[in-house]
């Protein structure tokens, strides 16, 4: 199995950042539990698409990536036909006293094993992720 160096770096930064204490509380989870209903998944997708600066694009992996620079957030929604559908993986750029990282959460309404297999690489579209990280880092510096 080949892991892209940029993706491995992101995981390392996330692991280090999660070990640090934050000045502000981390963002609240959208749902209380990982398992959500189809209606909750659909409502979440609709809410995300209404974010004023959100940009969404479909991937070859049957997903829809949505990115908001102002919220320094990314969402990956599975599309119909995806083995883990309906599922969503989220990432939000957070800053800590000695660094920064991406807080990751994921939710599913379908097959749990398919979700678990997908969730570990859901934020893995490196071209989209690189564009988002660059914007998030720029915004964090302002």
Secondary structure, 3 states (H helix, E strand, C coil): CCCCHHHHHHHHHHHHHHCCCCCCCCCCCCCCCCECCHHHHHHHHHHHHCCCCCEEEECCCCEEEEEECCCCEEEEEECCCCCCCCEEEEEEEEEECCEEEEEEEEEECCCHHHHHHHHCCCCCCHHHHHHHHHHHHHHHCC
